[in-house]
């Protein structure tokens, strides 16, 4: 049967129609079925949910969990991102109580936007088949499953950033208006989260790679700069211009230490460790795909795909230079580029003639097996419902904590107690930066919560000798000091196993009493 046989042409036509339907249906079914069960409800979801719930009525991007230190500055409500708080608040319009589900649905919608941008980018590089293969690889990657199911802002940043890159890779008629839009998307991603700054340098590099030094005279480059400038002016108007001292002060308290870009430390060892951290993050996200990524980079070089090569390398390099912490939800900012590259090289290799070299055919089959294995590896955690522990703990906490009691603890427990006075435990850290020299007891006394919820997350920050990432070192609470405070003022009200959330201790605090712990049991942080 020849390659242009009518029957083969019919098969190709049906494949071209059924493949998009099948991939889309599979993605929708898997993600809809596991949206709430993976990952387990997370700290920042409570924080951002609180902000969105407040925005619903105040139209200010400042929630109950933000209060404690930042609201001591004039115009404090202008500091936090406005766009994501506004978008997330829309999911609560028909709600009488805040729930996690609508927030995660919005993240999944943003994830669909990311997949659409990657499809458009891939289609320009290698046709629709490459587009759908990229969508399949990214849609069933651990970074996507994590970020598109999490009510954080990273997935919005990735959708806008890769959308801007898709515009820069376009073919056909040149239009400076599209470059203007690309610049605007990049600057809007920065308003959503500072990590959006990754995509600006990537776009600039792509313009100079395509046009050389003549790019400085190109309308396209200046249109991109103009679009970026419009967004940055909007950022300044929203967050800086009205209360510049407040913006600087909150930055010093909240971000100057825990989020300082490694590049700005000017410390070679810090920068080198950041590169190692990025590689380890990529390995955690997909250990099976990482070897293929290295091979694919060499493949792109010899194939002359310099623009794609520049993109896939610049994103993790900038991630290493600009982002201090290598957290799982940050991987979505560079991992899709790696998966697109693997898809491009795999498809290009498989399109070449087979049965001419046994070793070549075996290598292609092995590569396909690794890609399939990477997708299976990514979806394996979906077999466990990670939300069950959250539901069980919430029920037990409601049976323990009384109406109206003020609470301090992990922000994730805000949802079942949204109507209580609340303080994030991180306010302790912020207060001690706001008032240098303050002791741990002075910081606790400043907020005097009625209840302290100790769980596995908070306990991981309690240590006299903190180790690990700089994030844990910077936010740690002294175990000795905390034990002294709880011994004098705490009464253990309940302790139980929280499953994914570790040992849960509910401690009632009495700020009028001093002395030893009452007969309710030792109120000490678990080891």
PyMOL commands that set and color helices and strands:
alter all, ss='L'
color gray80, all
select helices_A, chain A and resi 6-34+43-58+64-66+70-72+76-78+83-90+100-126+128-139+142-147+154-168+176-192+194-217+219-239+244-254+262-265+268-285+287-303+306-322+328-333+335-350+358-383+388-400+411-417+426-434+440-447+456-459+470-475+479-489+499-501
alter helices_A, ss='H'
color red, helices_A
select strands_A, chain A and resi 407-409+422-424+451-454+490-497+503-509
alter strands_A, ss='S'
color yellow, strands_A
deselect
rebuild
show_as cartoon
